[in-house]
Amino acid sequence: MPRYIFITGGVVSSLGKGLASAALGAVLQARGYKVRLRKLDPYLNVDPGTMSPYQHGEVYVTDDGAETDLDLGHYERFTGVSATQGDNITTGRIYKNIIEKERRGDYLGATVQVIPHVTNEIKDFVLSDAGDVDFVLCEVGGTVGDIEGLPFFEALRQLSQELPPRQTCFMHVTLMPFIAAAGEMKTKPTQHSVKELRSIGIQPDILLCRADREINQGDRAKIGRFCNVRESAVIQGLDARSIYDVPLAYHAEGLDNAVLEHFGIDDAPDAELSRWTEISETLANPEHGEVNIGVIGKYTVLPDAYKSLSEALVHGGIANNVKVNITWLESDMFEGDDAMSRLEDLHGILVPGGFGYRGSEGKIRAAQFAREHDVPYFGICLGMQMAVIEAARNLAGIEDATSSEFEESSGENVVGLMTEWTKGNERLKREGEGDLGGTMRLGAYPAALSKGSLVAGIYGSTMIEERHRHRYEVNIDYMDKLEAAGLKFSGLSPDGVLPEIVEIPGHPWYIGVQYHPEYKSRPFKPHPLFAGFIKAAKVQSRLV
């Protein structure tokens, strides 16, 4: 039976619980253990799929089509363990499940209550389908004291009593602020956070205190004494130069030792962290200079909206031993002529996914600039569709080329809403008037690549499988006309109906993909498309 580590947070949000969970999972892996990570989100949405990126940041998509919290991206990137539908649950989904059971009569007429029905549903999720692993790490979203989080804390409290002794561990992440006026760090926020946690029946076993400077031994002893935690289990979590330094830093601070000691494990192998050391060294001292990448999107004021994307670009830099400087540019600024000069000093242009008309003309102009000025271009999802519309207008002579997402009743829809597609042996249909969350092509789908194409060379294969999240597709009926104009359709769905990849032969590097390759990139295994894009940008940097 796996051991369970419950990660909670206090004082304020954005302390890095997700990153701490991922880093701890990576270090436990480095000591020879198998891990699985899960996220409990207290908000009432069924999933984050319909939430604004400004509200919640990126929506991360798993192979099996779950739209999940962005922390699952951290989990996958740090451990390499693919997440599934069963690794993220929200209050909304819990209540949805309970109401469906109640309507079916599963509760045999009982009064449905938070205890035991909601808490049982949470416990069932935590314990379900753990697989053959040594540790399950469960992160609870939000902070202790939030009203919506109370059923989750109660469920985990019950589990700690129901599971055998030394089968659970509570790790609480808190803030240790430095007050400049007083010239000292303050322990009270941590003390009050732990007091709140203990008031609901949970005694933390390990405290991870986030700070921007060293926590002295006296403050650690004070925290341990007032919070009823062993001093050796009060771990400082200092700000790191890169998130990929965090596993090394937390190991050096003894976080994994504190966990193993709590569980009574005294024969654990030493940590093999050489690959993290190598990544850290490459990021700190890149041998081949810098490249400047411009990301032209509609949510760039909040970089978390493109979290996996920014990390995949960093991974491409690791693969090429260069530093990647990302410039975030709002796409609607390029709808006027005066902003195009912002693109001139870039070594690569990337247009990411998104929804809706706002900023689309700016993305089209960015794609045109990259094509005409031989700047490496990478279009992802909507970024591919904008590249196709640009080629249709300016190469194929389809002046009113557009997408039905933007202008349903006018122009030629070279991009439209597909109503049917194949997944494995199943034919799926999209309901145009259905719930927004049910109208997308989600999860992993295969694609067949053209022999001799640039992408086939990059992948080293003519069959691939990538994760999707979109409603609209490039219209295959325009393929012949676009190919005659110079845009090659180098990847299609296996049935030849859905365009998956376009490229421009002879251009230094011009690729658009319908899927989201950033979801499958890892620091120790950069996605080949991002490695190829940064390699092309590195060449471009010598030409500018």
C-alpha positions as a Python dict, from the first residue, in 0.01 Angstrom:
ca = {
    (1, 'M'): (0, 0, 0),
    (2, 'P'): (140, 345, -87),
    (3, 'R'): (222, 604, 174),
    (4, 'Y'): (33, 933, 142),
    (5, 'I'): (181, 1282, 170),
    (6, 'F'): (-73, 1563, 196),
    (7, 'I'): (57, 1909, 97),
    (8, 'T'): (-136, 2207, 232),
    (9, 'G'): (-67, 2580, 234),
    (10, 'G'): (-127, 2877, 458),
    (11, 'V'): (-94, 3252, 503),
    (12, 'V'): (-122, 3344, 133),
    (13, 'S'): (-168, 3170, -201),
    (14, 'S'): (104, 3141, -468),
    (15, 'L'): (361, 3008, -222),
    (16, 'G'): (456, 2731, -463),
    (17, 'K'): (274, 2427, -320),
    (18, 'G'): (252, 2274, -666),
    (19, 'L'): (619, 2326, -732),
    (20, 'A'): (708, 2196, -386),
    (21, 'S'): (497, 1885, -449),
    (22, 'A'): (661, 1828, -788),
    (23, 'A'): (1012, 1885, -650),
    (24, 'L'): (953, 1646, -357),
    (25, 'G'): (821, 1387, -600),
    (26, 'A'): (1133, 1429, -815),
    (27, 'V'): (1368, 1388, -518),
    (28, 'L'): (1183, 1078, -392),
    (29, 'Q'): (1216, 938, -744),
    (30, 'A'): (1587, 1014, -732),
    (31, 'R'): (1604, 797, -422),
    (32, 'G'): (1453, 503, -606),
    (33, 'Y'): (1085, 538, -518),
    (34, 'K'): (782, 538, -747),
    (35, 'V'): (553, 836, -702),
    (36, 'R'): (217, 966, -815),
    (37, 'L'): (90, 1321, -769),
    (38, 'R'): (-268, 1447, -738),
    (39, 'K'): (-438, 1783, -696),
    (40, 'L'): (-753, 1860, -494),
    (41, 'D'): (-907, 2190, -608),
    (42, 'P'): (-1177, 2343, -384),
    (43, 'Y'): (-1343, 2567, -644),
    (44, 'L'): (-1695, 2486, -769),
    (45, 'N'): (-1611, 2460, -1140),
    (46, 'V'): (-1627, 2101, -1262),
    (47, 'D'): (-1286, 2157, -1420),
    (48, 'P'): (-1083, 2464, -1524),
    (49, 'G'): (-1170, 2415, -1893),
    (50, 'T'): (-1413, 2706, -1915),
    (51, 'M'): (-1226, 2938, -1677),
    (52, 'S'): (-1054, 3250, -1807),
    (53, 'P'): (-675, 3228, -1818),
    (54, 'Y'): (-673, 3556, -1626),
    (55, 'Q'): (-856, 3377, -1343),
    (56, 'H'): (-672, 3049, -1330),
    (57, 'G'): (-376, 3054, -1566),
    (58, 'E'): (-317, 2774, -1811),
    (59, 'V'): (-546, 2474, -1853),
    (60, 'Y'): (-326, 2165, -1865),
    (61, 'V'): (-446, 1869, -2073),
    (62, 'T'): (-360, 1503, -2010),
    (63, 'D'): (-329, 1220, -2261),
    (64, 'D'): (-677, 1093, -2174),
    (65, 'G'): (-834, 1435, -2233),
    (66, 'A'): (-872, 1577, -1882),
    (67, 'E'): (-864, 1956, -1854),
    (68, 'T'): (-677, 2012, -1531),
    (69, 'D'): (-498, 2258, -1307),
    (70, 'L'): (-161, 2388, -1430),
    (71, 'D'): (13, 2226, -1131),
    (72, 'L'): (-29, 1890, -1304),
    (73, 'G'): (207, 2027, -1567),
    (74, 'H'): (468, 2076, -1293),
    (75, 'Y'): (406, 1722, -1173),
    (76, 'E'): (462, 1576, -1519),
    (77, 'R'): (763, 1792, -1603),
    (78, 'F'): (944, 1711, -1279),
    (79, 'T'): (865, 1339, -1252),
    (80, 'G'): (792, 1229, -1609),
    (81, 'V'): (484, 1046, -1479),
    (82, 'S'): (186, 1109, -1707),
    (83, 'A'): (-120, 1240, -1525),
    (84, 'T'): (-471, 1113, -1593),
    (85, 'Q'): (-836, 1204, -1537),
    (86, 'G'): (-797, 1050, -1191),
    (87, 'D'): (-530, 1294, -1073),
    (88, 'N'): (-728, 1618, -1045),
    (89, 'I'): (-1066, 1673, -884),
    (90, 'T'): (-1266, 1982, -793),
    (91, 'T'): (-1550, 2053, -553),
    (92, 'G'): (-1770, 2095, -859),
    (93, 'R'): (-1696, 1747, -984),
    (94, 'I'): (-1741, 1597, -638),
    (95, 'Y'): (-2084, 1757, -598),
    (96, 'K'): (-2175, 1662, -955),
    (97, 'N'): (-2093, 1297, -877),
    (98, 'I'): (-2290, 1308, -552),
    (99, 'I'): (-2597, 1468, -708),
    (100, 'E'): (-2597, 1211, -989),
    (101, 'K'): (-2581, 931, -731),
    (102, 'E'): (-2859, 1088, -526),
    (103, 'R'): (-3084, 1121, -833),
    (104, 'R'): (-3023, 755, -918),
    (105, 'G'): (-3119, 653, -566),
    (106, 'D'): (-2774, 521, -478),
    (107, 'Y'): (-2805, 657, -124),
    (108, 'L'): (-3130, 467, -61),
    (109, 'G'): (-3319, 772, 57),
    (110, 'A'): (-3057, 891, 305),
    (111, 'T'): (-3010, 1260, 376),
    (112, 'V'): (-2704, 1361, 172),
    (113, 'Q'): (-2459, 1564, 380),
    (114, 'V'): (-2105, 1701, 371),
    (115, 'I'): (-2012, 1437, 629),
    (116, 'P'): (-2006, 1155, 537),
    (117, 'H'): (-2103, 1182, 168),
    (118, 'V'): (-1878, 1463, 45),
    (119, 'T'): (-1583, 1358, 259),
    (120, 'N'): (-1625, 994, 149),
    (121, 'E'): (-1619, 1102, -214),
    (122, 'I'): (-1294, 1291, -153),
    (123, 'K'): (-1139, 996, 30),
    (124, 'D'): (-1241, 759, -249),
    (125, 'F'): (-1069, 988, -499),
    (126, 'V'): (-748, 1007, -295),
    (127, 'L'): (-729, 630, -251),
    (128, 'S'): (-849, 525, -596),
    (129, 'D'): (-630, 369, -863),
    (130, 'A'): (-300, 454, -696),
    (131, 'G'): (-124, 179, -887),
    (132, 'D'): (208, 25, -796),
    (133, 'V'): (369, 329, -631),
    (134, 'D'): (549, 395, -306),
    (135, 'F'): (419, 747, -241),
    (136, 'V'): (106, 938, -343),
    (137, 'L'): (146, 1312, -304),
    (138, 'C'): (-183, 1503, -277),
    (139, 'E'): (-180, 1881, -295),
    (140, 'V'): (-478, 2077, -162),
    (141, 'G'): (-543, 2400, -351),
    (142, 'G'): (-603, 2729, -173),
    (143, 'T'): (-505, 2803, 185),
    (144, 'V'): (-604, 2667, 523),
    (145, 'G'): (-903, 2858, 658),
    (146, 'D'): (-1075, 2893, 320),
    (147, 'I'): (-1441, 2795, 361),
    (148, 'E'): (-1447, 2594, 39),
    (149, 'G'): (-1145, 2389, 147),
    (150, 'L'): (-1291, 2263, 475),
    (151, 'P'): (-1441, 1937, 337),
    (152, 'F'): (-1101, 1848, 187),
    (153, 'F'): (-916, 1908, 513),
    (154, 'E'): (-1177, 1707, 702),
    (155, 'A'): (-1150, 1419, 455),
    (156, 'L'): (-771, 1411, 487),
    (157, 'R'): (-798, 1428, 867),
    (158, 'Q'): (-1025, 1125, 859),
    (159, 'L'): (-787, 940, 628),
    (160, 'S'): (-497, 1001, 863),
    (161, 'Q'): (-696, 818, 1133),
    (162, 'E'): (-834, 541, 912),
    (163, 'L'): (-509, 440, 743),
    (164, 'P'): (-247, 238, 936),
    (165, 'P'): (4, 425, 1156),
    (166, 'R'): (288, 594, 968),
    (167, 'Q'): (92, 575, 645),
    (168, 'T'): (25, 949, 611),
    (169, 'C'): (228, 1268, 639),
    (170, 'F'): (111, 1629, 645),
    (171, 'M'): (346, 1887, 490),
    (172, 'H'): (237, 2248, 538),
    (173, 'V'): (381, 2529, 323),
    (174, 'T'): (386, 2870, 492),
    (175, 'L'): (537, 3217, 451),
    (176, 'M'): (825, 3361, 652),
    (177, 'P'): (819, 3730, 558),
    (178, 'F'): (1105, 3972, 615),
    (179, 'I'): (980, 4303, 757),
    (180, 'A'): (1222, 4568, 637),
    (181, 'A'): (1116, 4828, 896),
    (182, 'A'): (1192, 4585, 1178),
    (183, 'G'): (1495, 4435, 1007),
    (184, 'E'): (1391, 4079, 1090),
    (185, 'M'): (1193, 3779, 973),
    (186, 'K'): (862, 3707, 1137),
    (187, 'T'): (742, 3367, 1252),
    (188, 'K'): (390, 3472, 1350),
    (189, 'P'): (228, 3411, 1005),
    (190, 'T'): (352, 3052, 1019),
    (191, 'Q'): (240, 3011, 1380),
    (192, 'H'): (-110, 3138, 1303),
    (193, 'S'): (-138, 2923, 991),
    (194, 'V'): (-47, 2611, 1188),
    (195, 'K'): (-288, 2713, 1463),
    (196, 'E'): (-566, 2730, 1201),
    (197, 'L'): (-469, 2387, 1070),
    (198, 'R'): (-461, 2234, 1417),
    (199, 'S'): (-802, 2385, 1495),
    (200, 'I'): (-953, 2155, 1233),
    (201, 'G'): (-775, 1851, 1369),
    (202, 'I'): (-459, 1834, 1157),
    (203, 'Q'): (-114, 1849, 1311),
    (204, 'P'): (151, 1914, 1043),
    (205, 'D'): (449, 1679, 1046),
    (206, 'I'): (674, 1893, 825),
    (207, 'L'): (681, 2269, 771),
    (208, 'L'): (821, 2412, 449),
    (209, 'C'): (877, 2780, 521),
    (210, 'R'): (905, 2994, 208),
    (211, 'A'): (1145, 3283, 247),
    (212, 'D'): (1360, 3518, 43),
    (213, 'R'): (1660, 3484, 276),
    (214, 'E'): (1815, 3236, 519),
    (215, 'I'): (1609, 3141, 825),
    (216, 'N'): (1839, 3134, 1126),
    (217, 'Q'): (1851, 2843, 1366),
    (218, 'G'): (1683, 3039, 1644),
    (219, 'D'): (1377, 3107, 1429),
    (220, 'R'): (1361, 2743, 1323),
    (221, 'A'): (1369, 2633, 1687),
    (222, 'K'): (1100, 2887, 1772),
    (223, 'I'): (875, 2765, 1492),
    (224, 'G'): (926, 2404, 1594),
    (225, 'R'): (848, 2481, 1956),
    (226, 'F'): (533, 2685, 1897),
    (227, 'C'): (402, 2468, 1611),
    (228, 'N'): (469, 2131, 1779),
    (229, 'V'): (696, 2019, 1494),
    (230, 'R'): (1044, 1866, 1525),
    (231, 'E'): (1308, 2131, 1458),
    (232, 'S'): (1466, 1904, 1195),
    (233, 'A'): (1132, 1903, 1014),
    (234, 'V'): (1124, 2282, 982),
    (235, 'I'): (1262, 2321, 629),
    (236, 'Q'): (1344, 2650, 465),
    (237, 'G'): (1229, 2696, 107),
    (238, 'L'): (1433, 2981, -35),
    (239, 'D'): (1362, 3157, -363),
    (240, 'A'): (1556, 2981, -639),
    (241, 'R'): (1726, 3111, -952),
    (242, 'S'): (1526, 2862, -1161),
    (243, 'I'): (1241, 2628, -1077),
    (244, 'Y'): (1470, 2344, -1191),
    (245, 'D'): (1705, 2425, -903),
    (246, 'V'): (1428, 2351, -652),
    (247, 'P'): (1473, 1970, -631),
    (248, 'L'): (1843, 2020, -559),
    (249, 'A'): (1772, 2296, -307),
    (250, 'Y'): (1504, 2105, -117),
    (251, 'H'): (1723, 1795, -104),
    (252, 'A'): (2010, 2003, 32),
    (253, 'E'): (1776, 2142, 300),
    (254, 'G'): (1675, 1789, 401),
    (255, 'L'): (1312, 1781, 290),
    (256, 'D'): (1325, 1424, 161),
    (257, 'N'): (1511, 1311, 471),
    (258, 'A'): (1240, 1465, 690),
    (259, 'V'): (973, 1275, 494),
    (260, 'L'): (1156, 944, 512),
    (261, 'E'): (1228, 992, 882),
    (262, 'H'): (858, 1058, 947),
    (263, 'F'): (769, 729, 779),
    (264, 'G'): (1042, 542, 968),
    (265, 'I'): (1237, 461, 652),
    (266, 'D'): (1605, 445, 743),
    (267, 'D'): (1739, 231, 458),
    (268, 'A'): (1657, 458, 162),
    (269, 'P'): (1913, 476, -118),
    (270, 'D'): (2111, 795, -167),
    (271, 'A'): (1958, 1045, -408),
    (272, 'E'): (2083, 1027, -768),
    (273, 'L'): (2036, 1386, -879),
    (274, 'S'): (2296, 1411, -1155),
    (275, 'R'): (2041, 1494, -1425),
    (276, 'W'): (1908, 1783, -1216),
    (277, 'T'): (2261, 1905, -1155),
    (278, 'E'): (2329, 1896, -1529),
    (279, 'I'): (2009, 2091, -1605),
    (280, 'S'): (2094, 2347, -1337),
    (281, 'E'): (2444, 2393, -1476),
    (282, 'T'): (2318, 2435, -1831),
    (283, 'L'): (2065, 2699, -1726),
    (284, 'A'): (2320, 2888, -1516),
    (285, 'N'): (2602, 2877, -1771),
    (286, 'P'): (2473, 2832, -2128),
    (287, 'E'): (2764, 2782, -2365),
    (288, 'H'): (2611, 2918, -2685),
    (289, 'G'): (2478, 3261, -2599),
    (290, 'E'): (2119, 3382, -2602),
    (291, 'V'): (1817, 3384, -2831),
    (292, 'N'): (1523, 3624, -2822),
    (293, 'I'): (1181, 3468, -2873),
    (294, 'G'): (865, 3672, -2911),
    (295, 'V'): (538, 3514, -2796),
    (296, 'I'): (247, 3693, -2962),
    (297, 'G'): (-71, 3604, -2772),
    (298, 'K'): (-383, 3751, -2616),
    (299, 'Y'): (-318, 3665, -2250),
    (300, 'T'): (47, 3769, -2227),
    (301, 'V'): (-9, 4005, -1934),
    (302, 'L'): (-34, 3686, -1725),
    (303, 'P'): (254, 3452, -1817),
    (304, 'D'): (91, 3169, -1616),
    (305, 'A'): (-164, 3153, -1899),
    (306, 'Y'): (119, 3002, -2105),
    (307, 'K'): (307, 2816, -1830),
    (308, 'S'): (378, 2495, -2021),
    (309, 'L'): (475, 2698, -2326),
    (310, 'S'): (732, 2910, -2143),
    (311, 'E'): (878, 2600, -1978),
    (312, 'A'): (897, 2416, -2312),
    (313, 'L'): (1093, 2710, -2456),
    (314, 'V'): (1333, 2683, -2161),
    (315, 'H'): (1365, 2311, -2235),
    (316, 'G'): (1449, 2397, -2597),
    (317, 'G'): (1723, 2621, -2461),
    (318, 'I'): (1856, 2335, -2248),
    (319, 'A'): (1867, 2111, -2556),
    (320, 'N'): (2072, 2372, -2742),
    (321, 'N'): (2274, 2504, -2447),
    (322, 'V'): (2147, 2859, -2495),
    (323, 'K'): (1961, 3106, -2278),
    (324, 'V'): (1608, 3178, -2401),
    (325, 'N'): (1482, 3532, -2347),
    (326, 'I'): (1103, 3546, -2386),
    (327, 'T'): (934, 3871, -2485),
    (328, 'W'): (558, 3862, -2418),
    (329, 'L'): (367, 4070, -2673),
    (330, 'E'): (-8, 4134, -2687),
    (331, 'S'): (-128, 4033, -3032),
    (332, 'D'): (-371, 4319, -3081),
    (333, 'M'): (-85, 4570, -3083),
    (334, 'F'): (21, 4435, -3424),
    (335, 'E'): (-306, 4531, -3587),
    (336, 'G'): (-144, 4871, -3652),
    (337, 'D'): (167, 4937, -3861),
    (338, 'D'): (363, 5117, -3592),
    (339, 'A'): (424, 4805, -3379),
    (340, 'M'): (576, 4576, -3644),
    (341, 'S'): (923, 4708, -3560),
    (342, 'R'): (890, 4519, -3228),
    (343, 'L'): (945, 4198, -3427),
    (344, 'E'): (1268, 4301, -3597),
    (345, 'D'): (1515, 4202, -3324),
    (346, 'L'): (1354, 3865, -3252),
    (347, 'H'): (1526, 3541, -3343),
    (348, 'G'): (1200, 3345, -3339),
    (349, 'I'): (828, 3421, -3336),
    (350, 'L'): (576, 3195, -3163),
    (351, 'V'): (199, 3236, -3183),
    (352, 'P'): (30, 3014, -2920),
    (353, 'G'): (-321, 2879, -2881),
    (354, 'G'): (-621, 3081, -2777),
    (355, 'F'): (-990, 3138, -2838),
    (356, 'G'): (-1192, 3417, -2999),
    (357, 'Y'): (-1143, 3694, -3249),
    (358, 'R'): (-962, 3952, -3035),
    (359, 'G'): (-603, 3992, -3150),
    (360, 'S'): (-638, 3748, -3440),
    (361, 'E'): (-542, 4001, -3709),
    (362, 'G'): (-228, 4083, -3511),
    (363, 'K'): (-134, 3715, -3502),
    (364, 'I'): (-190, 3691, -3878),
    (365, 'R'): (40, 3988, -3934),
    (366, 'A'): (305, 3835, -3709),
    (367, 'A'): (290, 3513, -3913),
    (368, 'Q'): (323, 3719, -4232),
    (369, 'F'): (625, 3904, -4094),
    (370, 'A'): (796, 3576, -4004),
    (371, 'R'): (726, 3428, -4348),
    (372, 'E'): (840, 3731, -4545),
    (373, 'H'): (1150, 3805, -4334),
    (374, 'D'): (1271, 3444, -4297),
    (375, 'V'): (1234, 3452, -3917),
    (376, 'P'): (1173, 3109, -3757),
    (377, 'Y'): (799, 3076, -3690),
    (378, 'F'): (617, 2833, -3462),
    (379, 'G'): (237, 2838, -3465),
    (380, 'I'): (55, 2630, -3206),
    (381, 'C'): (-316, 2550, -3234),
    (382, 'L'): (-469, 2891, -3315),
    (383, 'G'): (-118, 2995, -3421),
    (384, 'M'): (-128, 2732, -3695),
    (385, 'Q'): (-474, 2845, -3805),
    (386, 'M'): (-356, 3206, -3828),
    (387, 'A'): (-60, 3096, -4043),
    (388, 'V'): (-299, 2910, -4276),
    (389, 'I'): (-530, 3213, -4304),
    (390, 'E'): (-228, 3435, -4377),
    (391, 'A'): (-105, 3200, -4651),
    (392, 'A'): (-456, 3176, -4796),
    (393, 'R'): (-486, 3553, -4818),
    (394, 'N'): (-136, 3646, -4932),
    (395, 'L'): (-11, 3339, -5120),
    (396, 'A'): (-321, 3163, -5252),
    (397, 'G'): (-518, 3479, -5337),
    (398, 'I'): (-815, 3400, -5109),
    (399, 'E'): (-851, 3759, -4996),
    (400, 'D'): (-1145, 3702, -4761),
    (401, 'A'): (-1003, 3390, -4596),
    (402, 'T'): (-1111, 3367, -4234),
    (403, 'S'): (-1230, 3131, -3962),
    (404, 'S'): (-1592, 3056, -3876),
    (405, 'E'): (-1488, 3120, -3516),
    (406, 'F'): (-1452, 3487, -3611),
    (407, 'E'): (-1698, 3562, -3890),
    (408, 'E'): (-1956, 3289, -3926),
    (409, 'S'): (-2149, 3440, -4216),
    (410, 'S'): (-1884, 3612, -4429),
    (411, 'G'): (-1565, 3520, -4610),
    (412, 'E'): (-1420, 3183, -4701),
    (413, 'N'): (-1380, 2970, -4389),
    (414, 'V'): (-1045, 2802, -4439),
    (415, 'V'): (-1081, 2724, -4067),
    (416, 'G'): (-1412, 2587, -3940),
    (417, 'L'): (-1592, 2392, -3672),
    (418, 'M'): (-1561, 2021, -3746),
    (419, 'T'): (-1858, 1816, -3628),
    (420, 'E'): (-1712, 1464, -3646),
    (421, 'W'): (-1374, 1302, -3603),
    (422, 'T'): (-1222, 964, -3524),
    (423, 'K'): (-1054, 864, -3199),
    (424, 'G'): (-917, 511, -3216),
    (425, 'N'): (-1204, 296, -3338),
    (426, 'E'): (-1468, 541, -3219),
    (427, 'R'): (-1643, 807, -3424),
    (428, 'L'): (-1703, 1116, -3211),
    (429, 'K'): (-1954, 1396, -3277),
    (430, 'R'): (-1942, 1753, -3157),
    (431, 'E'): (-2264, 1915, -3045),
    (432, 'G'): (-2246, 2275, -3162),
    (433, 'E'): (-2491, 2397, -2897),
    (434, 'G'): (-2357, 2176, -2618),
    (435, 'D'): (-2165, 2273, -2306),
    (436, 'L'): (-1846, 2461, -2387),
    (437, 'G'): (-1644, 2198, -2207),
    (438, 'G'): (-1789, 1927, -2432),
    (439, 'T'): (-1721, 2087, -2770),
    (440, 'M'): (-1347, 2036, -2797),
    (441, 'R'): (-1113, 1773, -2934),
    (442, 'L'): (-922, 1685, -2617),
    (443, 'G'): (-633, 1457, -2532),
    (444, 'A'): (-388, 1250, -2732),
    (445, 'Y'): (-450, 1184, -3103),
    (446, 'P'): (-218, 1029, -3363),
    (447, 'A'): (-95, 1200, -3679),
    (448, 'A'): (74, 1070, -3991),
    (449, 'L'): (369, 1277, -4119),
    (450, 'S'): (483, 1309, -4479),
    (451, 'K'): (809, 1131, -4557),
    (452, 'G'): (1089, 1377, -4622),
    (453, 'S'): (911, 1664, -4450),
    (454, 'L'): (1083, 1892, -4199),
    (455, 'V'): (864, 1765, -3914),
    (456, 'A'): (928, 1399, -3998),
    (457, 'G'): (1300, 1474, -3974),
    (458, 'I'): (1254, 1656, -3643),
    (459, 'Y'): (1052, 1373, -3490),
    (460, 'G'): (1255, 1098, -3654),
    (461, 'S'): (927, 922, -3731),
    (462, 'T'): (626, 938, -3962),
    (463, 'M'): (375, 852, -3686),
    (464, 'I'): (333, 1065, -3375),
    (465, 'E'): (79, 1117, -3096),
    (466, 'E'): (19, 1460, -2941),
    (467, 'R'): (-231, 1628, -2707),
    (468, 'H'): (-507, 1850, -2843),
    (469, 'R'): (-735, 2119, -2701),
    (470, 'H'): (-938, 2306, -2962),
    (471, 'R'): (-1276, 2338, -3131),
    (472, 'Y'): (-1184, 2454, -3481),
    (473, 'E'): (-987, 2277, -3755),
    (474, 'V'): (-822, 2380, -4081),
    (475, 'N'): (-1058, 2289, -4367),
    (476, 'I'): (-904, 2006, -4568),
    (477, 'D'): (-1097, 2122, -4878),
    (478, 'Y'): (-848, 2407, -4919),
    (479, 'M'): (-538, 2186, -4900),
    (480, 'D'): (-470, 2153, -5274),
    (481, 'K'): (-498, 2527, -5339),
    (482, 'L'): (-279, 2614, -5040),
    (483, 'E'): (-17, 2355, -5129),
    (484, 'A'): (-3, 2489, -5484),
    (485, 'A'): (73, 2829, -5328),
    (486, 'G'): (364, 2691, -5122),
    (487, 'L'): (216, 2579, -4787),
    (488, 'K'): (283, 2209, -4732),
    (489, 'F'): (40, 1999, -4528),
    (490, 'S'): (302, 1771, -4375),
    (491, 'G'): (87, 1606, -4108),
    (492, 'L'): (-270, 1474, -4121),
    (493, 'S'): (-494, 1263, -3901),
    (494, 'P'): (-456, 895, -3996),
    (495, 'D'): (-785, 908, -4189),
    (496, 'G'): (-659, 1207, -4388),
    (497, 'V'): (-948, 1432, -4282),
    (498, 'L'): (-791, 1670, -4027),
    (499, 'P'): (-477, 1876, -4098),
    (500, 'E'): (-237, 1848, -3806),
    (501, 'I'): (82, 2020, -3932),
    (502, 'V'): (176, 2274, -4198),
    (503, 'E'): (521, 2395, -4299),
    (504, 'I'): (683, 2607, -4568),
    (505, 'P'): (961, 2425, -4756),
    (506, 'G'): (1266, 2643, -4814),
    (507, 'H'): (1193, 2871, -4517),
    (508, 'P'): (1455, 2856, -4238),
    (509, 'W'): (1191, 2713, -3999),
    (510, 'Y'): (820, 2771, -4045),
    (511, 'I'): (590, 2517, -3878),
    (512, 'G'): (234, 2527, -3752),
    (513, 'V'): (78, 2246, -3549),
    (514, 'Q'): (-286, 2195, -3448),
    (515, 'Y'): (-194, 2028, -3119),
    (516, 'H'): (-10, 2148, -2807),
    (517, 'P'): (342, 1998, -2802),
    (518, 'E'): (431, 2203, -2492),
    (519, 'Y'): (230, 1964, -2275),
    (520, 'K'): (475, 1680, -2340),
    (521, 'S'): (803, 1867, -2300),
    (522, 'R'): (1028, 1784, -2004),
    (523, 'P'): (1351, 1950, -1885),
    (524, 'F'): (1535, 1619, -1916),
    (525, 'K'): (1354, 1534, -2243),
    (526, 'P'): (1282, 1855, -2439),
    (527, 'H'): (1010, 1825, -2702),
    (528, 'P'): (1176, 1787, -3045),
    (529, 'L'): (973, 2073, -3196),
    (530, 'F'): (1086, 2317, -2927),
    (531, 'A'): (1443, 2191, -2953),
    (532, 'G'): (1425, 2241, -3331),
    (533, 'F'): (1267, 2586, -3303),
    (534, 'I'): (1533, 2711, -3061),
    (535, 'K'): (1805, 2559, -3278),
    (536, 'A'): (1671, 2758, -3574),
    (537, 'A'): (1653, 3070, -3356),
    (538, 'K'): (2016, 3014, -3256),
    (539, 'V'): (2114, 3017, -3624),
    (540, 'Q'): (1899, 3328, -3677),
    (541, 'S'): (2073, 3506, -3387),
    (542, 'R'): (2397, 3495, -3582),
    (543, 'L'): (2232, 3651, -3885),
    (544, 'V'): (2054, 3943, -3719),
}
